[in-house]
Amino acid sequence: MFTTTQEFSALGQSQFDKAVRLSSIFLAGAERMASLQLDLSRKLLNDNAEAFKALTEAKDVKALGEVQSSLAQPVLDQAFSAARHVYDAALVTQNELTSFVEEQIAENNKALQTSLERFSKNAPAGSDIAVSALKTLLNTSTAAFESVSKTAKKVGAEIAEAGVEAATNSAKAASAAVARKKTATTTAA
């Protein structure tokens, strides 16, 4: 398979570089999630401190009810925003991993094509048909993989966006319900 030690050495270096790149992708994803978690924790701590302060400053039951009602909407908005940030961070990592895998498949197909070319040059007489069939099989499977990969990406993106849109609509509906309840409570008092 390897004709020189340089080819073998280059393969080892290539595999090492791929392992480093894959590790970097995973670490970058973990870093994004950890950073997001820290930012969300800081914001949650600050928001809870402000909410506690507002609740302790309420002078009567009516003011307490108003403070509680006013806190509901921001909590829903923040929860949805946090979910969106987590989704975006996960999507970036997923796209990087998908790109890495696609590059590896393309590289392996190219190596297989090269091996078939070498084989066809050294193949015994009469094996041209078998080599041609293998090349056709490789080209067909590569085209099929690319087609399936593109379709899967498109469908996956559409499903994910539909899920995000549904969550947004639900959050907006819940937010509107809270606003209506707040208005009804204020009007009744």
Contacts in CASP RR format, 6 or more apart in sequence:
PFRMAT RR
TARGET T0000
AUTHOR 0000-0000-0000
METHOD contacts of the structure
MODEL  1
MFTTTQEFSALGQSQFDKAVRLSSIFLAGAERMASLQLDLSRKLLNDNAE
AFKALTEAKDVKALGEVQSSLAQPVLDQAFSAARHVYDAALVTQNELTSF
VEEQIAENNKALQTSLERFSKNAPAGSDIAVSALKTLLNTSTAAFESVSK
TAKKVGAEIAEAGVEAATNSAKAASAAVARKKTATTTAA
1 115 0 8 1.000
2 8 0 8 1.000
2 11 0 8 1.000
18 104 0 8 1.000
21 100 0 8 1.000
22 100 0 8 1.000
25 93 0 8 1.000
25 96 0 8 1.000
25 97 0 8 1.000
25 100 0 8 1.000
26 93 0 8 1.000
28 93 0 8 1.000
28 96 0 8 1.000
29 89 0 8 1.000
29 92 0 8 1.000
29 93 0 8 1.000
32 89 0 8 1.000
32 92 0 8 1.000
32 93 0 8 1.000
33 86 0 8 1.000
33 89 0 8 1.000
33 90 0 8 1.000
36 85 0 8 1.000
36 86 0 8 1.000
36 89 0 8 1.000
40 82 0 8 1.000
40 85 0 8 1.000
43 78 0 8 1.000
44 78 0 8 1.000
47 74 0 8 1.000
47 78 0 8 1.000
51 71 0 8 1.000
54 67 0 8 1.000
54 70 0 8 1.000
54 71 0 8 1.000
55 64 0 8 1.000
55 67 0 8 1.000
55 68 0 8 1.000
58 64 0 8 1.000
58 65 0 8 1.000
58 66 0 8 1.000
58 67 0 8 1.000
62 189 0 8 1.000
65 185 0 8 1.000
66 186 0 8 1.000
69 178 0 8 1.000
69 181 0 8 1.000
69 182 0 8 1.000
69 185 0 8 1.000
70 182 0 8 1.000
72 178 0 8 1.000
72 182 0 8 1.000
73 175 0 8 1.000
73 178 0 8 1.000
73 179 0 8 1.000
76 171 0 8 1.000
76 174 0 8 1.000
76 175 0 8 1.000
76 178 0 8 1.000
77 171 0 8 1.000
77 175 0 8 1.000
79 171 0 8 1.000
80 167 0 8 1.000
80 168 0 8 1.000
80 171 0 8 1.000
83 167 0 8 1.000
84 164 0 8 1.000
87 160 0 8 1.000
87 164 0 8 1.000
91 160 0 8 1.000
98 153 0 8 1.000
102 149 0 8 1.000
105 145 0 8 1.000
109 138 0 8 1.000
109 142 0 8 1.000
112 138 0 8 1.000
113 135 0 8 1.000
113 138 0 8 1.000
116 131 0 8 1.000
116 134 0 8 1.000
116 135 0 8 1.000
116 138 0 8 1.000
119 131 0 8 1.000
120 127 0 8 1.000
120 128 0 8 1.000
120 131 0 8 1.000
123 130 0 8 1.000
123 131 0 8 1.000
END
